[in-house]
Amino acid sequence: DKWLVEDGLKAGDKVIVEGLQKIQPGMPVQATEMGAAPAKPAAAPAAPAAQQ
């Protein structure tokens, strides 16, 4: 599942690397940086354990 693009792209161009079989011309897509984890809601910090 590794590809090497040697030419034809300019700085800032985006490449579809997943779900290509599902898209059609003119269909809107949502760009996500490869390797970026989906955004998760911020969790409240855990309270420190009580010392006894």
ZIKA-V481669 format. One record per backbone hydrogen bond with DSSP energy under -1.0 kcal/mol. NH is the residue of the N-H (numbers start at 1). CO is the residue of the C=O. E is the energy in kcal/mol with one decimal. If there is no record, write none. Layout:
# ZIKA-V481669
<<NH	CO	E> <NH	CO	E>>
This chain:
# ZIKA-V481669
<<13	10	-2.3> <22	19	-1.9> <23	20	-1.0> <27	24	-2.2> <36	33	-1.9>>
